[in-house]
Amino acid sequence: MNVEVEKLIGHQRRRDGSIQFLVPWEGYPAEDATFRDAKLFRTSLYGIRVVEDYLETFGNLPEELDV
């Protein structure tokens, strides 16, 4: 089963400097959301748009995402 990501609800920078986004899954409670590597969202125009939509929710881009 392939589930499409509709939105991102958070992010974290790992010790190695990589970014992960917190992804809620359709049909599951928010506490079941999981972190996925940011690089996975670069493989499609849809993934890029989901990230852009998330970044637009910030007034000023968080320092850890300003790369």
PDBQT receptor file of N, H, CA, C and O in Angstrom, charges set to zero:
ATOM      1  N   MET A   1       0.846  -1.182   0.000  1.00  0.00    +0.000 N 
ATOM      2  CA  MET A   1       0.000   0.000   0.000  1.00  0.00    +0.000 C 
ATOM      3  C   MET A   1       0.892   1.247   0.000  1.00  0.00    +0.000 C 
ATOM      4  O   MET A   1       1.844   1.339   0.776  1.00  0.00    +0.000 OA
ATOM      5  N   ASN A   2       0.585   2.168  -0.847  1.00  0.00    +0.000 N 
ATOM      6  H   ASN A   2      -0.188   2.093  -1.478  1.00  0.00    +0.000 HD
ATOM      7  CA  ASN A   2       1.335   3.413  -0.956  1.00  0.00    +0.000 C 
ATOM      8  C   ASN A   2       0.482   4.547  -0.405  1.00  0.00    +0.000 C 
ATOM      9  O   ASN A   2      -0.616   4.794  -0.905  1.00  0.00    +0.000 OA
ATOM     10  N   VAL A   3       0.969   5.231   0.610  1.00  0.00    +0.000 N 
ATOM     11  H   VAL A   3       1.861   5.031   1.015  1.00  0.00    +0.000 HD
ATOM     12  CA  VAL A   3       0.223   6.318   1.230  1.00  0.00    +0.000 C 
ATOM     13  C   VAL A   3       0.895   7.629   0.860  1.00  0.00    +0.000 C 
ATOM     14  O   VAL A   3       2.106   7.783   1.018  1.00  0.00    +0.000 OA
ATOM     15  N   GLU A   4       0.103   8.572   0.366  1.00  0.00    +0.000 N 
ATOM     16  H   GLU A   4      -0.881   8.447   0.237  1.00  0.00    +0.000 HD
ATOM     17  CA  GLU A   4       0.642   9.865  -0.027  1.00  0.00    +0.000 C 
ATOM     18  C   GLU A   4       0.641  10.826   1.156  1.00  0.00    +0.000 C 
ATOM     19  O   GLU A   4      -0.324  10.895   1.917  1.00  0.00    +0.000 OA
ATOM     20  N   VAL A   5       1.715  11.550   1.292  1.00  0.00    +0.000 N 
ATOM     21  H   VAL A   5       2.499  11.494   0.674  1.00  0.00    +0.000 HD
ATOM     22  CA  VAL A   5       1.848  12.539   2.365  1.00  0.00    +0.000 C 
ATOM     23  C   VAL A   5       1.051  13.775   1.983  1.00  0.00    +0.000 C 
ATOM     24  O   VAL A   5       1.243  14.331   0.902  1.00  0.00    +0.000 OA
ATOM     25  N   GLU A   6       0.158  14.208   2.866  1.00  0.00    +0.000 N 
ATOM     26  H   GLU A   6       0.002  13.757   3.744  1.00  0.00    +0.000 HD
ATOM     27  CA  GLU A   6      -0.644  15.398   2.596  1.00  0.00    +0.000 C 
ATOM     28  C   GLU A   6      -0.020  16.660   3.170  1.00  0.00    +0.000 C 
ATOM     29  O   GLU A   6      -0.180  17.749   2.617  1.00  0.00    +0.000 OA
ATOM     30  N   LYS A   7       0.697  16.507   4.290  1.00  0.00    +0.000 N 
ATOM     31  H   LYS A   7       0.826  15.623   4.738  1.00  0.00    +0.000 HD
ATOM     32  CA  LYS A   7       1.296  17.677   4.938  1.00  0.00    +0.000 C 
ATOM     33  C   LYS A   7       2.386  17.210   5.884  1.00  0.00    +0.000 C 
ATOM     34  O   LYS A   7       2.498  16.025   6.200  1.00  0.00    +0.000 OA
ATOM     35  N   LEU A   8       3.175  18.154   6.323  1.00  0.00    +0.000 N 
ATOM     36  H   LEU A   8       3.084  19.117   6.066  1.00  0.00    +0.000 HD
ATOM     37  CA  LEU A   8       4.212  17.916   7.324  1.00  0.00    +0.000 C 
ATOM     38  C   LEU A   8       3.824  18.680   8.580  1.00  0.00    +0.000 C 
ATOM     39  O   LEU A   8       3.274  19.778   8.497  1.00  0.00    +0.000 OA
ATOM     40  N   ILE A   9       4.108  18.104   9.739  1.00  0.00    +0.000 N 
ATOM     41  H   ILE A   9       4.555  17.213   9.807  1.00  0.00    +0.000 HD
ATOM     42  CA  ILE A   9       3.680  18.761  10.980  1.00  0.00    +0.000 C 
ATOM     43  C   ILE A   9       4.829  19.105  11.911  1.00  0.00    +0.000 C 
ATOM     44  O   ILE A   9       4.601  19.608  13.012  1.00  0.00    +0.000 OA
ATOM     45  N   GLY A  10       6.054  18.844  11.492  1.00  0.00    +0.000 N 
ATOM     46  H   GLY A  10       6.239  18.435  10.598  1.00  0.00    +0.000 HD
ATOM     47  CA  GLY A  10       7.201  19.172  12.324  1.00  0.00    +0.000 C 
ATOM     48  C   GLY A  10       8.488  18.795  11.630  1.00  0.00    +0.000 C 
ATOM     49  O   GLY A  10       8.481  18.248  10.527  1.00  0.00    +0.000 OA
ATOM     50  N   HIS A  11       9.596  19.093  12.291  1.00  0.00    +0.000 N 
ATOM     51  H   HIS A  11       9.602  19.537  13.187  1.00  0.00    +0.000 HD
ATOM     52  CA  HIS A  11      10.901  18.753  11.737  1.00  0.00    +0.000 C 
ATOM     53  C   HIS A  11      11.916  18.643  12.862  1.00  0.00    +0.000 C 
ATOM     54  O   HIS A  11      11.682  19.094  13.983  1.00  0.00    +0.000 OA
ATOM     55  N   GLN A  12      13.043  18.035  12.539  1.00  0.00    +0.000 N 
ATOM     56  H   GLN A  12      13.233  17.668  11.628  1.00  0.00    +0.000 HD
ATOM     57  CA  GLN A  12      14.160  17.958  13.470  1.00  0.00    +0.000 C 
ATOM     58  C   GLN A  12      15.457  17.882  12.678  1.00  0.00    +0.000 C 
ATOM     59  O   GLN A  12      15.493  17.344  11.571  1.00  0.00    +0.000 OA
ATOM     60  N   ARG A  13      16.520  18.427  13.259  1.00  0.00    +0.000 N 
ATOM     61  H   ARG A  13      16.490  18.863  14.159  1.00  0.00    +0.000 HD
ATOM     62  CA  ARG A  13      17.867  18.283  12.684  1.00  0.00    +0.000 C 
ATOM     63  C   ARG A  13      18.567  17.213  13.505  1.00  0.00    +0.000 C 
ATOM     64  O   ARG A  13      18.630  17.296  14.731  1.00  0.00    +0.000 OA
ATOM     65  N   ARG A  14      19.084  16.222  12.824  1.00  0.00    +0.000 N 
ATOM     66  H   ARG A  14      19.032  16.154  11.827  1.00  0.00    +0.000 HD
ATOM     67  CA  ARG A  14      19.783  15.122  13.494  1.00  0.00    +0.000 C 
ATOM     68  C   ARG A  14      21.232  15.509  13.784  1.00  0.00    +0.000 C 
ATOM     69  O   ARG A  14      21.735  16.497  13.250  1.00  0.00    +0.000 OA
ATOM     70  N   ARG A  15      21.882  14.745  14.611  1.00  0.00    +0.000 N 
ATOM     71  H   ARG A  15      21.473  13.942  15.045  1.00  0.00    +0.000 HD
ATOM     72  CA  ARG A  15      23.275  15.030  14.986  1.00  0.00    +0.000 C 
ATOM     73  C   ARG A  15      24.197  15.076  13.783  1.00  0.00    +0.000 C 
ATOM     74  O   ARG A  15      25.189  15.805  13.791  1.00  0.00    +0.000 OA
ATOM     75  N   ASP A  16      23.879  14.299  12.736  1.00  0.00    +0.000 N 
ATOM     76  H   ASP A  16      23.073  13.707  12.730  1.00  0.00    +0.000 HD
ATOM     77  CA  ASP A  16      24.725  14.291  11.541  1.00  0.00    +0.000 C 
ATOM     78  C   ASP A  16      24.442  15.477  10.618  1.00  0.00    +0.000 C 
ATOM     79  O   ASP A  16      25.045  15.599   9.552  1.00  0.00    +0.000 OA
ATOM     80  N   GLY A  17      23.506  16.364  11.043  1.00  0.00    +0.000 N 
ATOM     81  H   GLY A  17      23.017  16.264  11.909  1.00  0.00    +0.000 HD
ATOM     82  CA  GLY A  17      23.185  17.555  10.266  1.00  0.00    +0.000 C 
ATOM     83  C   GLY A  17      22.028  17.382   9.301  1.00  0.00    +0.000 C 
ATOM     84  O   GLY A  17      21.560  18.363   8.723  1.00  0.00    +0.000 OA
ATOM     85  N   SER A  18      21.558  16.165   9.114  1.00  0.00    +0.000 N 
ATOM     86  H   SER A  18      21.938  15.368   9.584  1.00  0.00    +0.000 HD
ATOM     87  CA  SER A  18      20.437  15.936   8.201  1.00  0.00    +0.000 C 
ATOM     88  C   SER A  18      19.131  16.405   8.831  1.00  0.00    +0.000 C 
ATOM     89  O   SER A  18      19.003  16.488  10.053  1.00  0.00    +0.000 OA
ATOM     90  N   ILE A  19      18.175  16.707   7.976  1.00  0.00    +0.000 N 
ATOM     91  H   ILE A  19      18.278  16.640   6.983  1.00  0.00    +0.000 HD
ATOM     92  CA  ILE A  19      16.849  17.161   8.413  1.00  0.00    +0.000 C 
ATOM     93  C   ILE A  19      15.847  16.033   8.200  1.00  0.00    +0.000 C 
ATOM     94  O   ILE A  19      15.904  15.311   7.205  1.00  0.00    +0.000 OA
ATOM     95  N   GLN A  20      14.936  15.895   9.148  1.00  0.00    +0.000 N 
ATOM     96  H   GLN A  20      14.890  16.481   9.956  1.00  0.00    +0.000 HD
ATOM     97  CA  GLN A  20      13.817  14.970   9.003  1.00  0.00    +0.000 C 
ATOM     98  C   GLN A  20      12.529  15.746   9.226  1.00  0.00    +0.000 C 
ATOM     99  O   GLN A  20      12.478  16.677  10.029  1.00  0.00    +0.000 OA
ATOM    100  N   PHE A  21      11.486  15.344   8.498  1.00  0.00    +0.000 N 
ATOM    101  H   PHE A  21      11.528  14.587   7.845  1.00  0.00    +0.000 HD
ATOM    102  CA  PHE A  21      10.169  15.944   8.656  1.00  0.00    +0.000 C 
ATOM    103  C   PHE A  21       9.231  14.956   9.329  1.00  0.00    +0.000 C 
ATOM    104  O   PHE A  21       9.295  13.752   9.082  1.00  0.00    +0.000 OA
ATOM    105  N   LEU A  22       8.355  15.485  10.189  1.00  0.00    +0.000 N 
ATOM    106  H   LEU A  22       8.304  16.463  10.390  1.00  0.00    +0.000 HD
ATOM    107  CA  LEU A  22       7.369  14.671  10.888  1.00  0.00    +0.000 C 
ATOM    108  C   LEU A  22       6.124  14.554  10.013  1.00  0.00    +0.000 C 
ATOM    109  O   LEU A  22       5.515  15.554   9.634  1.00  0.00    +0.000 OA
ATOM    110  N   VAL A  23       5.759  13.305   9.699  1.00  0.00    +0.000 N 
ATOM    111  H   VAL A  23       6.254  12.492  10.006  1.00  0.00    +0.000 HD
ATOM    112  CA  VAL A  23       4.685  13.028   8.748  1.00  0.00    +0.000 C 
ATOM    113  C   VAL A  23       3.523  12.321   9.447  1.00  0.00    +0.000 C 
ATOM    114  O   VAL A  23       3.703  11.239  10.006  1.00  0.00    +0.000 OA
ATOM    115  N   PRO A  24       2.320  12.930   9.418  1.00  0.00    +0.000 N 
ATOM    116  CA  PRO A  24       1.142  12.225   9.921  1.00  0.00    +0.000 C 
ATOM    117  C   PRO A  24       0.618  11.306   8.822  1.00  0.00    +0.000 C 
ATOM    118  O   PRO A  24       0.716  11.637   7.641  1.00  0.00    +0.000 OA
ATOM    119  N   TRP A  25       0.073  10.175   9.193  1.00  0.00    +0.000 N 
ATOM    120  H   TRP A  25      -0.007   9.906  10.153  1.00  0.00    +0.000 HD
ATOM    121  CA  TRP A  25      -0.424   9.214   8.206  1.00  0.00    +0.000 C 
ATOM    122  C   TRP A  25      -1.947   9.174   8.221  1.00  0.00    +0.000 C 
ATOM    123  O   TRP A  25      -2.570   9.071   9.278  1.00  0.00    +0.000 OA
ATOM    124  N   GLU A  26      -2.532   9.258   7.031  1.00  0.00    +0.000 N 
ATOM    125  H   GLU A  26      -2.025   9.342   6.173  1.00  0.00    +0.000 HD
ATOM    126  CA  GLU A  26      -3.984   9.286   6.885  1.00  0.00    +0.000 C 
ATOM    127  C   GLU A  26      -4.601   8.042   7.526  1.00  0.00    +0.000 C 
ATOM    128  O   GLU A  26      -4.168   6.915   7.288  1.00  0.00    +0.000 OA
ATOM    129  N   GLY A  27      -5.615   8.283   8.340  1.00  0.00    +0.000 N 
ATOM    130  H   GLY A  27      -5.966   9.199   8.533  1.00  0.00    +0.000 HD
ATOM    131  CA  GLY A  27      -6.319   7.189   9.000  1.00  0.00    +0.000 C 
ATOM    132  C   GLY A  27      -5.706   6.769  10.327  1.00  0.00    +0.000 C 
ATOM    133  O   GLY A  27      -6.213   5.861  10.985  1.00  0.00    +0.000 OA
ATOM    134  N   TYR A  28      -4.616   7.427  10.725  1.00  0.00    +0.000 N 
ATOM    135  H   TYR A  28      -4.204   8.165  10.190  1.00  0.00    +0.000 HD
ATOM    136  CA  TYR A  28      -3.942   7.102  11.974  1.00  0.00    +0.000 C 
ATOM    137  C   TYR A  28      -3.902   8.338  12.866  1.00  0.00    +0.000 C 
ATOM    138  O   TYR A  28      -3.887   9.462  12.363  1.00  0.00    +0.000 OA
ATOM    139  N   PRO A  29      -3.885   8.142  14.195  1.00  0.00    +0.000 N 
ATOM    140  CA  PRO A  29      -3.821   9.296  15.102  1.00  0.00    +0.000 C 
ATOM    141  C   PRO A  29      -2.484  10.024  14.984  1.00  0.00    +0.000 C 
ATOM    142  O   PRO A  29      -1.489   9.447  14.547  1.00  0.00    +0.000 OA
ATOM    143  N   ALA A  30      -2.473  11.280  15.373  1.00  0.00    +0.000 N 
ATOM    144  H   ALA A  30      -3.281  11.749  15.728  1.00  0.00    +0.000 HD
ATOM    145  CA  ALA A  30      -1.280  12.122  15.270  1.00  0.00    +0.000 C 
ATOM    146  C   ALA A  30      -0.089  11.529  16.017  1.00  0.00    +0.000 C 
ATOM    147  O   ALA A  30       1.052  11.712  15.593  1.00  0.00    +0.000 OA
ATOM    148  N   GLU A  31      -0.330  10.829  17.111  1.00  0.00    +0.000 N 
ATOM    149  H   GLU A  31      -1.257  10.681  17.455  1.00  0.00    +0.000 HD
ATOM    150  CA  GLU A  31       0.791  10.259  17.864  1.00  0.00    +0.000 C 
ATOM    151  C   GLU A  31       1.501   9.134  17.106  1.00  0.00    +0.000 C 
ATOM    152  O   GLU A  31       2.571   8.690  17.522  1.00  0.00    +0.000 OA
ATOM    153  N   ASP A  32       0.919   8.674  16.006  1.00  0.00    +0.000 N 
ATOM    154  H   ASP A  32       0.050   9.035  15.669  1.00  0.00    +0.000 HD
ATOM    155  CA  ASP A  32       1.564   7.663  15.165  1.00  0.00    +0.000 C 
ATOM    156  C   ASP A  32       2.378   8.285  14.027  1.00  0.00    +0.000 C 
ATOM    157  O   ASP A  32       2.904   7.565  13.177  1.00  0.00    +0.000 OA
ATOM    158  N   ALA A  33       2.485   9.611  14.006  1.00  0.00    +0.000 N 
ATOM    159  H   ALA A  33       2.058  10.196  14.695  1.00  0.00    +0.000 HD
ATOM    160  CA  ALA A  33       3.293  10.279  12.981  1.00  0.00    +0.000 C 
ATOM    161  C   ALA A  33       4.746   9.826  13.124  1.00  0.00    +0.000 C 
ATOM    162  O   ALA A  33       5.207   9.525  14.225  1.00  0.00    +0.000 OA
ATOM    163  N   THR A  34       5.454   9.783  12.007  1.00  0.00    +0.000 N 
ATOM    164  H   THR A  34       5.079  10.028  11.113  1.00  0.00    +0.000 HD
ATOM    165  CA  THR A  34       6.847   9.337  12.026  1.00  0.00    +0.000 C 
ATOM    166  C   THR A  34       7.734  10.338  11.288  1.00  0.00    +0.000 C 
ATOM    167  O   THR A  34       7.265  11.087  10.430  1.00  0.00    +0.000 OA
ATOM    168  N   PHE A  35       9.014  10.340  11.632  1.00  0.00    +0.000 N 
ATOM    169  H   PHE A  35       9.395   9.732  12.329  1.00  0.00    +0.000 HD
ATOM    170  CA  PHE A  35       9.984  11.198  10.961  1.00  0.00    +0.000 C 
ATOM    171  C   PHE A  35      10.509  10.505   9.714  1.00  0.00    +0.000 C 
ATOM    172  O   PHE A  35      10.790   9.306   9.727  1.00  0.00    +0.000 OA
ATOM    173  N   ARG A  36      10.640  11.277   8.633  1.00  0.00    +0.000 N 
ATOM    174  H   ARG A  36      10.412  12.250   8.623  1.00  0.00    +0.000 HD
ATOM    175  CA  ARG A  36      11.184  10.788   7.365  1.00  0.00    +0.000 C 
ATOM    176  C   ARG A  36      12.248  11.748   6.883  1.00  0.00    +0.000 C 
ATOM    177  O   ARG A  36      12.107  12.963   7.027  1.00  0.00    +0.000 OA
ATOM    178  N   ASP A  37      13.318  11.208   6.309  1.00  0.00    +0.000 N 
ATOM    179  H   ASP A  37      13.433  10.221   6.193  1.00  0.00    +0.000 HD
ATOM    180  CA  ASP A  37      14.420  12.034   5.806  1.00  0.00    +0.000 C 
ATOM    181  C   ASP A  37      13.935  13.034   4.770  1.00  0.00    +0.000 C 
ATOM    182  O   ASP A  37      13.136  12.704   3.894  1.00  0.00    +0.000 OA
ATOM    183  N   ALA A  38      14.429  14.261   4.882  1.00  0.00    +0.000 N 
ATOM    184  H   ALA A  38      15.078  14.529   5.594  1.00  0.00    +0.000 HD
ATOM    185  CA  ALA A  38      14.053  15.325   3.955  1.00  0.00    +0.000 C 
ATOM    186  C   ALA A  38      14.387  14.971   2.519  1.00  0.00    +0.000 C 
ATOM    187  O   ALA A  38      13.667  15.364   1.601  1.00  0.00    +0.000 OA
ATOM    188  N   LYS A  39      15.474  14.230   2.311  1.00  0.00    +0.000 N 
ATOM    189  H   LYS A  39      16.059  13.911   3.057  1.00  0.00    +0.000 HD
ATOM    190  CA  LYS A  39      15.882  13.885   0.947  1.00  0.00    +0.000 C 
ATOM    191  C   LYS A  39      14.821  13.071   0.203  1.00  0.00    +0.000 C 
ATOM    192  O   LYS A  39      14.793  13.078  -1.027  1.00  0.00    +0.000 OA
ATOM    193  N   LEU A  40      13.956  12.377   0.926  1.00  0.00    +0.000 N 
ATOM    194  H   LEU A  40      13.979  12.372   1.926  1.00  0.00    +0.000 HD
ATOM    195  CA  LEU A  40      12.889  11.611   0.283  1.00  0.00    +0.000 C 
ATOM    196  C   LEU A  40      11.865  12.503  -0.409  1.00  0.00    +0.000 C 
ATOM    197  O   LEU A  40      11.154  12.056  -1.310  1.00  0.00    +0.000 OA
ATOM    198  N   PHE A  41      11.791  13.758   0.010  1.00  0.00    +0.000 N 
ATOM    199  H   PHE A  41      12.368  14.120   0.741  1.00  0.00    +0.000 HD
ATOM    200  CA  PHE A  41      10.810  14.680  -0.541  1.00  0.00    +0.000 C 
ATOM    201  C   PHE A  41      11.322  15.405  -1.785  1.00  0.00    +0.000 C 
ATOM    202  O   PHE A  41      10.584  16.167  -2.409  1.00  0.00    +0.000 OA
ATOM    203  N   ARG A  42      12.571  15.171  -2.142  1.00  0.00    +0.000 N 
ATOM    204  H   ARG A  42      13.170  14.553  -1.635  1.00  0.00    +0.000 HD
ATOM    205  CA  ARG A  42      13.164  15.815  -3.316  1.00  0.00    +0.000 C 
ATOM    206  C   ARG A  42      12.942  15.030  -4.605  1.00  0.00    +0.000 C 
ATOM    207  O   ARG A  42      13.312  15.495  -5.683  1.00  0.00    +0.000 OA
ATOM    208  N   THR A  43      12.351  13.861  -4.505  1.00  0.00    +0.000 N 
ATOM    209  H   THR A  43      12.051  13.483  -3.630  1.00  0.00    +0.000 HD
ATOM    210  CA  THR A  43      12.258  12.974  -5.664  1.00  0.00    +0.000 C 
ATOM    211  C   THR A  43      11.040  13.220  -6.546  1.00  0.00    +0.000 C 
ATOM    212  O   THR A  43      10.914  12.609  -7.607  1.00  0.00    +0.000 OA
ATOM    213  N   SER A  44      10.151  14.097  -6.125  1.00  0.00    +0.000 N 
ATOM    214  H   SER A  44      10.254  14.594  -5.263  1.00  0.00    +0.000 HD
ATOM    215  CA  SER A  44       8.965  14.381  -6.946  1.00  0.00    +0.000 C 
ATOM    216  C   SER A  44       8.535  15.829  -6.770  1.00  0.00    +0.000 C 
ATOM    217  O   SER A  44       8.827  16.460  -5.754  1.00  0.00    +0.000 OA
ATOM    218  N   LEU A  45       7.847  16.339  -7.763  1.00  0.00    +0.000 N 
ATOM    219  H   LEU A  45       7.610  15.826  -8.588  1.00  0.00    +0.000 HD
ATOM    220  CA  LEU A  45       7.312  17.701  -7.656  1.00  0.00    +0.000 C 
ATOM    221  C   LEU A  45       6.313  17.796  -6.514  1.00  0.00    +0.000 C 
ATOM    222  O   LEU A  45       6.247  18.817  -5.829  1.00  0.00    +0.000 OA
ATOM    223  N   TYR A  46       5.530  16.734  -6.304  1.00  0.00    +0.000 N 
ATOM    224  H   TYR A  46       5.584  15.905  -6.861  1.00  0.00    +0.000 HD
ATOM    225  CA  TYR A  46       4.564  16.731  -5.217  1.00  0.00    +0.000 C 
ATOM    226  C   TYR A  46       5.277  16.819  -3.862  1.00  0.00    +0.000 C 
ATOM    227  O   TYR A  46       4.854  17.581  -2.993  1.00  0.00    +0.000 OA
ATOM    228  N   GLY A  47       6.349  16.052  -3.678  1.00  0.00    +0.000 N 
ATOM    229  H   GLY A  47       6.693  15.433  -4.385  1.00  0.00    +0.000 HD
ATOM    230  CA  GLY A  47       7.110  16.088  -2.429  1.00  0.00    +0.000 C 
ATOM    231  C   GLY A  47       7.706  17.453  -2.176  1.00  0.00    +0.000 C 
ATOM    232  O   GLY A  47       7.697  17.944  -1.047  1.00  0.00    +0.000 OA
ATOM    233  N   ILE A  48       8.221  18.064  -3.219  1.00  0.00    +0.000 N 
ATOM    234  H   ILE A  48       8.228  17.665  -4.136  1.00  0.00    +0.000 HD
ATOM    235  CA  ILE A  48       8.785  19.411  -3.099  1.00  0.00    +0.000 C 
ATOM    236  C   ILE A  48       7.703  20.392  -2.681  1.00  0.00    +0.000 C 
ATOM    237  O   ILE A  48       7.947  21.260  -1.843  1.00  0.00    +0.000 OA
ATOM    238  N   ARG A  49       6.519  20.268  -3.250  1.00  0.00    +0.000 N 
ATOM    239  H   ARG A  49       6.322  19.563  -3.931  1.00  0.00    +0.000 HD
ATOM    240  CA  ARG A  49       5.406  21.166  -2.917  1.00  0.00    +0.000 C 
ATOM    241  C   ARG A  49       4.976  21.002  -1.455  1.00  0.00    +0.000 C 
ATOM    242  O   ARG A  49       4.677  21.988  -0.783  1.00  0.00    +0.000 OA
ATOM    243  N   VAL A  50       4.945  19.764  -0.966  1.00  0.00    +0.000 N 
ATOM    244  H   VAL A  50       5.188  18.962  -1.513  1.00  0.00    +0.000 HD
ATOM    245  CA  VAL A  50       4.579  19.515   0.434  1.00  0.00    +0.000 C 
ATOM    246  C   VAL A  50       5.570  20.224   1.366  1.00  0.00    +0.000 C 
ATOM    247  O   VAL A  50       5.166  20.828   2.360  1.00  0.00    +0.000 OA
ATOM    248  N   VAL A  51       6.855  20.150   1.046  1.00  0.00    +0.000 N 
ATOM    249  H   VAL A  51       7.183  19.660   0.239  1.00  0.00    +0.000 HD
ATOM    250  CA  VAL A  51       7.872  20.827   1.853  1.00  0.00    +0.000 C 
ATOM    251  C   VAL A  51       7.697  22.341   1.755  1.00  0.00    +0.000 C 
ATOM    252  O   VAL A  51       7.763  23.035   2.770  1.00  0.00    +0.000 OA
ATOM    253  N   GLU A  52       7.476  22.857   0.557  1.00  0.00    +0.000 N 
ATOM    254  H   GLU A  52       7.423  22.294  -0.267  1.00  0.00    +0.000 HD
ATOM    255  CA  GLU A  52       7.262  24.299   0.388  1.00  0.00    +0.000 C 
ATOM    256  C   GLU A  52       6.065  24.775   1.192  1.00  0.00    +0.000 C 
ATOM    257  O   GLU A  52       6.118  25.831   1.823  1.00  0.00    +0.000 OA
ATOM    258  N   ASP A  53       4.980  23.999   1.173  1.00  0.00    +0.000 N 
ATOM    259  H   ASP A  53       4.937  23.142   0.660  1.00  0.00    +0.000 HD
ATOM    260  CA  ASP A  53       3.791  24.357   1.960  1.00  0.00    +0.000 C 
ATOM    261  C   ASP A  53       4.115  24.419   3.450  1.00  0.00    +0.000 C 
ATOM    262  O   ASP A  53       3.646  25.314   4.154  1.00  0.00    +0.000 OA
ATOM    263  N   TYR A  54       4.911  23.475   3.928  1.00  0.00    +0.000 N 
ATOM    264  H   TYR A  54       5.291  22.748   3.357  1.00  0.00    +0.000 HD
ATOM    265  CA  TYR A  54       5.302  23.457   5.337  1.00  0.00    +0.000 C 
ATOM    266  C   TYR A  54       6.145  24.689   5.675  1.00  0.00    +0.000 C 
ATOM    267  O   TYR A  54       5.918  25.344   6.691  1.00  0.00    +0.000 OA
ATOM    268  N   LEU A  55       7.103  24.993   4.828  1.00  0.00    +0.000 N 
ATOM    269  H   LEU A  55       7.288  24.460   4.002  1.00  0.00    +0.000 HD
ATOM    270  CA  LEU A  55       7.991  26.130   5.083  1.00  0.00    +0.000 C 
ATOM    271  C   LEU A  55       7.232  27.455   5.082  1.00  0.00    +0.000 C 
ATOM    272  O   LEU A  55       7.610  28.384   5.794  1.00  0.00    +0.000 OA
ATOM    273  N   GLU A  56       6.170  27.548   4.293  1.00  0.00    +0.000 N 
ATOM    274  H   GLU A  56       5.862  26.793   3.714  1.00  0.00    +0.000 HD
ATOM    275  CA  GLU A  56       5.366  28.768   4.247  1.00  0.00    +0.000 C 
ATOM    276  C   GLU A  56       4.610  29.026   5.541  1.00  0.00    +0.000 C 
ATOM    277  O   GLU A  56       4.114  30.132   5.752  1.00  0.00    +0.000 OA
ATOM    278  N   THR A  57       4.513  28.023   6.416  1.00  0.00    +0.000 N 
ATOM    279  H   THR A  57       4.916  27.124   6.245  1.00  0.00    +0.000 HD
ATOM    280  CA  THR A  57       3.789  28.204   7.680  1.00  0.00    +0.000 C 
ATOM    281  C   THR A  57       4.596  29.016   8.689  1.00  0.00    +0.000 C 
ATOM    282  O   THR A  57       4.057  29.435   9.713  1.00  0.00    +0.000 OA
ATOM    283  N   PHE A  58       5.878  29.241   8.414  1.00  0.00    +0.000 N 
ATOM    284  H   PHE A  58       6.316  28.900   7.583  1.00  0.00    +0.000 HD
ATOM    285  CA  PHE A  58       6.742  30.004   9.308  1.00  0.00    +0.000 C 
ATOM    286  C   PHE A  58       6.806  31.450   8.854  1.00  0.00    +0.000 C 
ATOM    287  O   PHE A  58       6.894  31.727   7.658  1.00  0.00    +0.000 OA
ATOM    288  N   GLY A  59       6.760  32.375   9.807  1.00  0.00    +0.000 N 
ATOM    289  H   GLY A  59       6.689  32.150  10.779  1.00  0.00    +0.000 HD
ATOM    290  CA  GLY A  59       6.979  33.760   9.477  1.00  0.00    +0.000 C 
ATOM    291  C   GLY A  59       8.416  33.975   9.032  1.00  0.00    +0.000 C 
ATOM    292  O   GLY A  59       8.679  34.544   7.973  1.00  0.00    +0.000 OA
ATOM    293  N   ASN A  60       9.328  33.511   9.854  1.00  0.00    +0.000 N 
ATOM    294  H   ASN A  60       9.114  33.049  10.714  1.00  0.00    +0.000 HD
ATOM    295  CA  ASN A  60      10.752  33.517   9.533  1.00  0.00    +0.000 C 
ATOM    296  C   ASN A  60      11.204  32.064   9.542  1.00  0.00    +0.000 C 
ATOM    297  O   ASN A  60      10.855  31.305  10.447  1.00  0.00    +0.000 OA
ATOM    298  N   LEU A  61      11.964  31.687   8.556  1.00  0.00    +0.000 N 
ATOM    299  H   LEU A  61      12.247  32.303   7.821  1.00  0.00    +0.000 HD
ATOM    300  CA  LEU A  61      12.439  30.314   8.448  1.00  0.00    +0.000 C 
ATOM    301  C   LEU A  61      13.306  29.963   9.642  1.00  0.00    +0.000 C 
ATOM    302  O   LEU A  61      14.242  30.699   9.955  1.00  0.00    +0.000 OA
ATOM    303  N   PRO A  62      13.016  28.845  10.326  1.00  0.00    +0.000 N 
ATOM    304  CA  PRO A  62      13.857  28.433  11.457  1.00  0.00    +0.000 C 
ATOM    305  C   PRO A  62      15.309  28.259  11.003  1.00  0.00    +0.000 C 
ATOM    306  O   PRO A  62      15.572  27.789   9.896  1.00  0.00    +0.000 OA
ATOM    307  N   GLU A  63      16.229  28.638  11.859  1.00  0.00    +0.000 N 
ATOM    308  H   GLU A  63      16.015  29.020  12.759  1.00  0.00    +0.000 HD
ATOM    309  CA  GLU A  63      17.661  28.587  11.530  1.00  0.00    +0.000 C 
ATOM    310  C   GLU A  63      18.095  27.213  11.009  1.00  0.00    +0.000 C 
ATOM    311  O   GLU A  63      18.888  27.123  10.072  1.00  0.00    +0.000 OA
ATOM    312  N   GLU A  64      17.575  26.155  11.617  1.00  0.00    +0.000 N 
ATOM    313  H   GLU A  64      16.931  26.229  12.379  1.00  0.00    +0.000 HD
ATOM    314  CA  GLU A  64      18.000  24.807  11.232  1.00  0.00    +0.000 C 
ATOM    315  C   GLU A  64      17.524  24.416   9.830  1.00  0.00    +0.000 C 
ATOM    316  O   GLU A  64      18.044  23.467   9.244  1.00  0.00    +0.000 OA
ATOM    317  N   LEU A  65      16.542  25.138   9.294  1.00  0.00    +0.000 N 
ATOM    318  H   LEU A  65      16.119  25.908   9.771  1.00  0.00    +0.000 HD
ATOM    319  CA  LEU A  65      16.058  24.840   7.950  1.00  0.00    +0.000 C 
ATOM    320  C   LEU A  65      16.613  25.802   6.902  1.00  0.00    +0.000 C 
ATOM    321  O   LEU A  65      16.406  25.607   5.704  1.00  0.00    +0.000 OA
ATOM    322  N   ASP A  66      17.307  26.823   7.347  1.00  0.00    +0.000 N 
ATOM    323  H   ASP A  66      17.476  26.981   8.320  1.00  0.00    +0.000 HD
ATOM    324  CA  ASP A  66      17.849  27.814   6.430  1.00  0.00    +0.000 C 
ATOM    325  C   ASP A  66      19.200  27.340   5.918  1.00  0.00    +0.000 C 
ATOM    326  O   ASP A  66      20.252  27.752   6.407  1.00  0.00    +0.000 OA
ATOM    327  N   VAL A  67      19.145  26.472   4.928  1.00  0.00    +0.000 N 
ATOM    328  H   VAL A  67      18.290  26.138   4.531  1.00  0.00    +0.000 HD
ATOM    329  CA  VAL A  67      20.385  25.899   4.362  1.00  0.00    +0.000 C 
ATOM    330  C   VAL A  67      20.559  26.306   2.932  1.00  0.00    +0.000 C 
ATOM    331  O   VAL A  67      21.540  25.922   2.296  1.00  0.00    +0.000 OA
TER     332      VAL A  67
